[in-house]
């Protein structure tokens, strides 16, 4: 948010959801870099969640004698 308001004074949180409305943001390499890092963190989080969900599911199948560890 602070980088965005440095580039475009008066920028709101809602404005940051639509940075393509502001040429100053779209063309600023520092802003685009930070936006990319944030997207990467979100993608990594989703991948890790999926990985550990699959791992947990396979654990439940292999050790089906103790169903207390498995989700319903």
Biopython code that builds the backbone (N, CA, C, O; Angstrom):
import numpy as np
from Bio.PDB.StructureBuilder import StructureBuilder

atoms = [
    (1, "UNK", "N", (0.834, -1.183, 0.000)),
    (1, "UNK", "CA", (0.000, 0.000, 0.000)),
    (1, "UNK", "C", (0.878, 1.245, 0.000)),
    (1, "UNK", "O", (0.596, 2.212, -0.707)),
    (2, "UNK", "N", (1.945, 1.215, 0.799)),
    (2, "UNK", "CA", (2.777, 2.416, 0.905)),
    (2, "UNK", "C", (3.475, 2.728, -0.414)),
    (2, "UNK", "O", (3.619, 3.896, -0.776)),
    (3, "UNK", "N", (3.911, 1.693, -1.136)),
    (3, "UNK", "CA", (4.546, 1.950, -2.432)),
    (3, "UNK", "C", (3.531, 2.532, -3.406)),
    (3, "UNK", "O", (3.840, 3.462, -4.152)),
    (4, "UNK", "N", (2.328, 1.989, -3.399)),
    (4, "UNK", "CA", (1.284, 2.490, -4.295)),
    (4, "UNK", "C", (0.939, 3.941, -4.035)),
    (4, "UNK", "O", (0.777, 4.720, -4.974)),
    (5, "UNK", "N", (0.825, 4.313, -2.765)),
    (5, "UNK", "CA", (0.489, 5.709, -2.451)),
    (5, "UNK", "C", (1.665, 6.645, -2.697)),
    (5, "UNK", "O", (1.470, 7.846, -2.882)),
    (6, "UNK", "N", (2.872, 6.115, -2.702)),
    (6, "UNK", "CA", (4.029, 6.930, -3.080)),
    (6, "UNK", "C", (3.965, 7.272, -4.564)),
    (6, "UNK", "O", (4.306, 8.382, -4.974)),
    (7, "UNK", "N", (3.528, 6.316, -5.353)),
    (7, "UNK", "CA", (3.448, 6.513, -6.804)),
    (7, "UNK", "C", (2.207, 7.314, -7.171)),
    (7, "UNK", "O", (2.279, 8.241, -7.977)),
    (8, "UNK", "N", (1.064, 6.960, -6.578)),
    (8, "UNK", "CA", (-0.209, 7.646, -6.848)),
    (8, "UNK", "C", (-0.783, 8.114, -5.508)),
    (8, "UNK", "O", (-1.419, 7.327, -4.808)),
    (9, "UNK", "N", (-0.570, 9.376, -5.142)),
    (9, "UNK", "CA", (-1.110, 9.873, -3.869)),
    (9, "UNK", "C", (-2.640, 9.743, -3.825)),
    (9, "UNK", "O", (-3.321, 9.962, -4.826)),
    (10, "UNK", "N", (-3.158, 9.387, -2.660)),
    (10, "UNK", "CA", (-4.602, 9.253, -2.497)),
    (10, "UNK", "C", (-5.148, 7.907, -2.922)),
    (10, "UNK", "O", (-6.365, 7.724, -2.966)),
    (11, "UNK", "N", (-4.283, 6.967, -3.233)),
    (11, "UNK", "CA", (-4.699, 5.634, -3.650)),
    (11, "UNK", "C", (-5.365, 4.911, -2.484)),
    (11, "UNK", "O", (-4.888, 4.993, -1.352)),
    (12, "UNK", "N", (-6.460, 4.206, -2.750)),
    (12, "UNK", "CA", (-7.161, 3.455, -1.705)),
    (12, "UNK", "C", (-6.886, 1.961, -1.863)),
    (12, "UNK", "O", (-6.333, 1.525, -2.873)),
    (13, "UNK", "N", (-7.278, 1.185, -0.857)),
    (13, "UNK", "CA", (-7.109, -0.266, -0.931)),
    (13, "UNK", "C", (-7.895, -0.842, -2.105)),
    (13, "UNK", "O", (-7.440, -1.770, -2.775)),
    (14, "UNK", "N", (-9.066, -0.289, -2.343)),
    (14, "UNK", "CA", (-9.885, -0.752, -3.467)),
    (14, "UNK", "C", (-9.196, -0.458, -4.800)),
    (14, "UNK", "O", (-9.280, -1.248, -5.740)),
    (15, "UNK", "N", (-8.511, 0.691, -4.868)),
    (15, "UNK", "CA", (-7.774, 1.029, -6.090)),
    (15, "UNK", "C", (-6.666, 0.016, -6.360)),
    (15, "UNK", "O", (-6.373, -0.297, -7.514)),
    (16, "UNK", "N", (-6.055, -0.492, -5.302)),
    (16, "UNK", "CA", (-4.976, -1.462, -5.474)),
    (16, "UNK", "C", (-5.475, -2.787, -6.041)),
    (16, "UNK", "O", (-4.696, -3.554, -6.607)),
    (17, "UNK", "N", (-6.765, -3.056, -5.894)),
    (17, "UNK", "CA", (-7.327, -4.273, -6.475)),
    (17, "UNK", "C", (-7.446, -4.169, -7.991)),
    (17, "UNK", "O", (-7.568, -5.184, -8.676)),
    (18, "UNK", "N", (-7.413, -2.961, -8.513)),
    (18, "UNK", "CA", (-7.508, -2.712, -9.952)),
    (18, "UNK", "C", (-6.351, -1.813, -10.406)),
    (18, "UNK", "O", (-6.593, -0.706, -10.887)),
    (19, "UNK", "N", (-5.107, -2.265, -10.264)),
    (19, "UNK", "CA", (-3.979, -1.390, -10.603)),
    (19, "UNK", "C", (-3.921, -1.026, -12.080)),
    (19, "UNK", "O", (-3.269, -0.050, -12.453)),
    (20, "UNK", "N", (-4.597, -1.800, -12.926)),
    (20, "UNK", "CA", (-4.574, -1.495, -14.360)),
    (20, "UNK", "C", (-5.302, -0.195, -14.692)),
    (20, "UNK", "O", (-5.179, 0.325, -15.801)),
    (21, "UNK", "N", (-6.057, 0.325, -13.729)),
    (21, "UNK", "CA", (-6.730, 1.610, -13.931)),
    (21, "UNK", "C", (-5.770, 2.787, -13.821)),
    (21, "UNK", "O", (-6.117, 3.915, -14.173)),
    (22, "UNK", "N", (-4.573, 2.525, -13.338)),
    (22, "UNK", "CA", (-3.581, 3.583, -13.129)),
    (22, "UNK", "C", (-2.324, 3.266, -13.931)),
    (22, "UNK", "O", (-1.575, 2.348, -13.595)),
    (23, "UNK", "N", (-2.103, 4.033, -14.990)),
    (23, "UNK", "CA", (-0.916, 3.820, -15.822)),
    (23, "UNK", "C", (0.369, 3.942, -15.014)),
    (23, "UNK", "O", (1.349, 3.250, -15.291)),
    (24, "UNK", "N", (0.366, 4.826, -14.009)),
    (24, "UNK", "CA", (1.565, 5.018, -13.190)),
    (24, "UNK", "C", (1.952, 3.730, -12.462)),
    (24, "UNK", "O", (3.137, 3.440, -12.295)),
    (25, "UNK", "N", (0.960, 2.967, -12.034)),
    (25, "UNK", "CA", (1.232, 1.701, -11.356)),
    (25, "UNK", "C", (1.599, 0.610, -12.350)),
    (25, "UNK", "O", (2.532, -0.159, -12.119)),
    (26, "UNK", "N", (0.879, 0.544, -13.436)),
    (26, "UNK", "CA", (1.123, -0.481, -14.447)),
    (26, "UNK", "C", (2.524, -0.387, -15.030)),
    (26, "UNK", "O", (3.129, -1.405, -15.364)),
    (27, "UNK", "N", (3.035, 0.812, -15.153)),
    (27, "UNK", "CA", (4.333, 1.016, -15.796)),
    (27, "UNK", "C", (5.484, 1.109, -14.803)),
    (27, "UNK", "O", (6.630, 1.308, -15.207)),
    (28, "UNK", "N", (5.199, 0.970, -13.511)),
    (28, "UNK", "CA", (6.246, 1.094, -12.503)),
    (28, "UNK", "C", (6.830, -0.280, -12.184)),
    (28, "UNK", "O", (6.123, -1.141, -11.660)),
    (29, "UNK", "N", (8.115, -0.501, -12.492)),
    (29, "UNK", "CA", (8.699, -1.833, -12.282)),
    (29, "UNK", "C", (8.737, -2.265, -10.813)),
    (29, "UNK", "O", (8.601, -3.453, -10.523)),
    (30, "UNK", "N", (8.916, -1.337, -9.896)),
    (30, "UNK", "CA", (8.939, -1.702, -8.470)),
    (30, "UNK", "C", (7.573, -2.192, -8.013)),
    (30, "UNK", "O", (7.475, -3.181, -7.287)),
    (31, "UNK", "N", (6.521, -1.503, -8.437)),
    (31, "UNK", "CA", (5.167, -1.919, -8.067)),
    (31, "UNK", "C", (4.843, -3.273, -8.685)),
    (31, "UNK", "O", (4.294, -4.145, -8.011)),
    (32, "UNK", "N", (5.170, -3.452, -9.935)),
    (32, "UNK", "CA", (4.883, -4.716, -10.622)),
    (32, "UNK", "C", (5.646, -5.867, -9.974)),
    (32, "UNK", "O", (5.129, -6.979, -9.872)),
    (33, "UNK", "N", (6.887, -5.598, -9.530)),
    (33, "UNK", "CA", (7.679, -6.628, -8.863)),
    (33, "UNK", "C", (7.006, -7.054, -7.564)),
    (33, "UNK", "O", (6.854, -8.249, -7.308)),
    (34, "UNK", "N", (6.600, -6.087, -6.741)),
    (34, "UNK", "CA", (5.950, -6.420, -5.467)),
    (34, "UNK", "C", (4.636, -7.158, -5.691)),
    (34, "UNK", "O", (4.291, -8.069, -4.938)),
    (35, "UNK", "N", (3.913, -6.765, -6.719)),
    (35, "UNK", "CA", (2.660, -7.449, -7.032)),
    (35, "UNK", "C", (2.939, -8.902, -7.422)),
    (35, "UNK", "O", (2.195, -9.805, -7.039)),
    (36, "UNK", "N", (4.002, -9.122, -8.175)),
    (36, "UNK", "CA", (4.387, -10.478, -8.574)),
    (36, "UNK", "C", (4.816, -11.333, -7.394)),
    (36, "UNK", "O", (4.488, -12.518, -7.330)),
    (37, "UNK", "N", (5.546, -10.738, -6.463)),
    (37, "UNK", "CA", (5.964, -11.468, -5.266)),
    (37, "UNK", "C", (4.736, -11.891, -4.466)),
    (37, "UNK", "O", (4.660, -13.028, -3.999)),
    (38, "UNK", "N", (3.786, -10.992, -4.307)),
    (38, "UNK", "CA", (2.566, -11.316, -3.568)),
    (38, "UNK", "C", (1.802, -12.448, -4.250)),
    (38, "UNK", "O", (1.305, -13.351, -3.576)),
    (39, "UNK", "N", (1.703, -12.411, -5.572)),
    (39, "UNK", "CA", (1.035, -13.496, -6.294)),
    (39, "UNK", "C", (1.777, -14.813, -6.107)),
    (39, "UNK", "O", (1.158, -15.865, -5.947)),
    (40, "UNK", "N", (3.101, -14.752, -6.127)),
    (40, "UNK", "CA", (3.908, -15.958, -5.933)),
    (40, "UNK", "C", (3.710, -16.573, -4.561)),
    (40, "UNK", "O", (3.657, -17.796, -4.428)),
    (41, "UNK", "N", (3.602, -15.742, -3.550)),
    (41, "UNK", "CA", (3.360, -16.238, -2.194)),
    (41, "UNK", "C", (2.008, -16.943, -2.127)),
    (41, "UNK", "O", (1.884, -17.998, -1.504)),
    (42, "UNK", "N", (1.006, -16.367, -2.762)),
    (42, "UNK", "CA", (-0.317, -16.997, -2.787)),
    (42, "UNK", "C", (-0.306, -18.328, -3.513)),
    (42, "UNK", "O", (-0.938, -19.286, -3.068)),
    (43, "UNK", "N", (0.413, -18.396, -4.636)),
    (43, "UNK", "CA", (0.504, -19.646, -5.395)),
    (43, "UNK", "C", (1.246, -20.717, -4.597)),
    (43, "UNK", "O", (0.863, -21.887, -4.612)),
    (44, "UNK", "N", (2.303, -20.314, -3.904)),
    (44, "UNK", "CA", (3.064, -21.255, -3.082)),
    (44, "UNK", "C", (2.201, -21.794, -1.950)),
    (44, "UNK", "O", (2.230, -22.987, -1.649)),
    (45, "UNK", "N", (1.443, -20.917, -1.336)),
    (45, "UNK", "CA", (0.545, -21.331, -0.250)),
    (45, "UNK", "C", (-0.459, -22.367, -0.756)),
    (45, "UNK", "O", (-0.700, -23.376, -0.094)),
    (46, "UNK", "N", (-1.037, -22.119, -1.917)),
    (46, "UNK", "CA", (-2.012, -23.053, -2.482)),
    (46, "UNK", "C", (-1.363, -24.398, -2.806)),
    (46, "UNK", "O", (-1.956, -25.449, -2.565)),
    (47, "UNK", "N", (-0.154, -24.365, -3.348)),
    (47, "UNK", "CA", (0.547, -25.605, -3.690)),
    (47, "UNK", "C", (0.879, -26.414, -2.437)),
    (47, "UNK", "O", (0.715, -27.634, -2.424)),
    (48, "UNK", "N", (1.340, -25.745, -1.393)),
    (48, "UNK", "CA", (1.657, -26.448, -0.145)),
    (48, "UNK", "C", (0.402, -27.034, 0.498)),
    (48, "UNK", "O", (0.430, -28.153, 1.011)),
    (49, "UNK", "N", (-0.681, -26.290, 0.471)),
    (49, "UNK", "CA", (-1.939, -26.795, 1.015)),
    (49, "UNK", "C", (-2.366, -28.059, 0.267)),
    (49, "UNK", "O", (-2.766, -29.049, 0.881)),
    (50, "UNK", "N", (-2.279, -28.014, -1.049)),
    (50, "UNK", "CA", (-2.657, -29.168, -1.856)),
    (50, "UNK", "C", (-1.748, -30.363, -1.568)),
    (50, "UNK", "O", (-2.220, -31.489, -1.410)),
    (51, "UNK", "N", (-0.448, -30.107, -1.501)),
    (51, "UNK", "CA", (0.517, -31.176, -1.240)),
    (51, "UNK", "C", (0.232, -31.858, 0.094)),
    (51, "UNK", "O", (0.159, -33.084, 0.165)),
    (52, "UNK", "N", (0.071, -31.063, 1.149)),
    (52, "UNK", "CA", (-0.138, -31.655, 2.466)),
    (52, "UNK", "C", (-1.520, -32.295, 2.597)),
    (52, "UNK", "O", (-1.686, -33.244, 3.364)),
    (53, "UNK", "N", (-2.502, -31.795, 1.869)),
    (53, "UNK", "CA", (-3.820, -32.441, 1.866)),
    (53, "UNK", "C", (-3.724, -33.814, 1.216)),
    (53, "UNK", "O", (-4.277, -34.789, 1.725)),
    (54, "UNK", "N", (-3.017, -33.888, 0.083)),
    (54, "UNK", "CA", (-2.828, -35.171, -0.596)),
    (54, "UNK", "C", (-2.024, -36.134, 0.273)),
    (54, "UNK", "O", (-2.329, -37.325, 0.332)),
    (55, "UNK", "N", (-1.003, -35.619, 0.942)),
    (55, "UNK", "CA", (-0.173, -36.446, 1.813)),
    (55, "UNK", "C", (-1.000, -37.009, 2.967)),
    (55, "UNK", "O", (-0.873, -38.181, 3.320)),
    (56, "UNK", "N", (-1.839, -36.169, 3.542)),
    (56, "UNK", "CA", (-2.703, -36.609, 4.642)),
    (56, "UNK", "C", (-3.690, -37.659, 4.160)),
    (56, "UNK", "O", (-3.943, -38.640, 4.860)),
    (57, "UNK", "N", (-4.254, -37.462, 2.964)),
    (57, "UNK", "CA", (-5.198, -38.436, 2.418)),
    (57, "UNK", "C", (-4.522, -39.783, 2.178)),
    (57, "UNK", "O", (-5.103, -40.824, 2.484)),
    (58, "UNK", "N", (-3.305, -39.780, 1.635)),
    (58, "UNK", "CA", (-2.612, -41.040, 1.372)),
    (58, "UNK", "C", (-2.210, -41.716, 2.678)),
    (58, "UNK", "O", (-2.187, -42.944, 2.753)),
    (59, "UNK", "N", (-1.894, -40.938, 3.700)),
    (59, "UNK", "CA", (-1.569, -41.505, 5.009)),
    (59, "UNK", "C", (-2.779, -42.240, 5.576)),
    (59, "UNK", "O", (-2.633, -43.317, 6.155)),
    (60, "UNK", "N", (-3.950, -41.677, 5.418)),
    (60, "UNK", "CA", (-5.174, -42.294, 5.945)),
    (60, "UNK", "C", (-5.490, -43.596, 5.225)),
    (60, "UNK", "O", (-5.989, -44.538, 5.841)),
    (61, "UNK", "N", (-5.208, -43.660, 3.945)),
    (61, "UNK", "CA", (-5.472, -44.879, 3.183)),
    (61, "UNK", "C", (-4.511, -45.979, 3.614)),
    (61, "UNK", "O", (-4.916, -47.130, 3.783)),
    (62, "UNK", "N", (-3.223, -45.624, 3.797)),
    (62, "UNK", "CA", (-2.211, -46.619, 4.164)),
    (62, "UNK", "C", (-2.407, -47.150, 5.577)),
    (62, "UNK", "O", (-2.155, -48.328, 5.831)),
    (63, "UNK", "N", (-2.849, -46.311, 6.494)),
    (63, "UNK", "CA", (-3.015, -46.745, 7.889)),
    (63, "UNK", "C", (-4.486, -46.680, 8.282)),
    (63, "UNK", "O", (-4.852, -46.034, 9.263)),
    (64, "UNK", "N", (-5.310, -47.349, 7.511)),
    (64, "UNK", "CA", (-6.756, -47.264, 7.717)),
    (64, "UNK", "C", (-7.213, -47.916, 9.023)),
    (64, "UNK", "O", (-8.381, -47.777, 9.389)),
    (65, "UNK", "N", (-6.334, -48.620, 9.736)),
    (65, "UNK", "CA", (-6.735, -49.229, 11.004)),
    (65, "UNK", "C", (-6.982, -48.181, 12.086)),
    (65, "UNK", "O", (-7.773, -48.410, 13.001)),
    (66, "UNK", "N", (-6.310, -47.027, 11.986)),
    (66, "UNK", "CA", (-6.516, -45.943, 12.960)),
    (66, "UNK", "C", (-7.204, -44.783, 12.245)),
    (66, "UNK", "O", (-6.543, -43.870, 11.749)),
    (67, "UNK", "N", (-8.511, -44.824, 12.197)),
    (67, "UNK", "CA", (-9.256, -43.799, 11.466)),
    (67, "UNK", "C", (-9.387, -42.499, 12.231)),
    (67, "UNK", "O", (-9.908, -41.522, 11.693)),
    (68, "UNK", "N", (-8.926, -42.459, 13.483)),
    (68, "UNK", "CA", (-9.020, -41.216, 14.253)),
    (68, "UNK", "C", (-8.128, -40.126, 13.663)),
    (68, "UNK", "O", (-8.346, -38.941, 13.915)),
    (69, "UNK", "N", (-7.127, -40.520, 12.881)),
    (69, "UNK", "CA", (-6.228, -39.544, 12.264)),
    (69, "UNK", "C", (-6.767, -39.009, 10.947)),
    (69, "UNK", "O", (-6.235, -38.041, 10.404)),
    (70, "UNK", "N", (-7.810, -39.629, 10.437)),
    (70, "UNK", "CA", (-8.337, -39.262, 9.123)),
    (70, "UNK", "C", (-9.509, -38.306, 9.244)),
    (70, "UNK", "O", (-10.237, -38.286, 10.237)),
    (71, "UNK", "N", (-9.661, -37.512, 8.188)),
    (71, "UNK", "CA", (-10.811, -36.609, 8.126)),
    (71, "UNK", "C", (-12.054, -37.395, 7.762)),
    (71, "UNK", "O", (-11.981, -38.471, 7.168)),
    (72, "UNK", "N", (-13.181, -36.843, 8.124)),
    (72, "UNK", "CA", (-14.464, -37.463, 7.748)),
    (72, "UNK", "C", (-14.804, -37.142, 6.320)),
    (72, "UNK", "O", (-15.843, -37.573, 5.821)),
]
sb = StructureBuilder()
sb.init_structure("model")
sb.init_model(0)
sb.init_chain("A")
sb.init_seg("    ")
for serial, (resi, resn, name, xyz) in enumerate(atoms, 1):
    if name == "N":
        sb.init_residue(resn, " ", resi, " ")
    sb.init_atom(name, np.array(xyz, "f"), 0.0, 1.0, " ", f" {name:<3s}", serial, name[0])
structure = sb.get_structure()
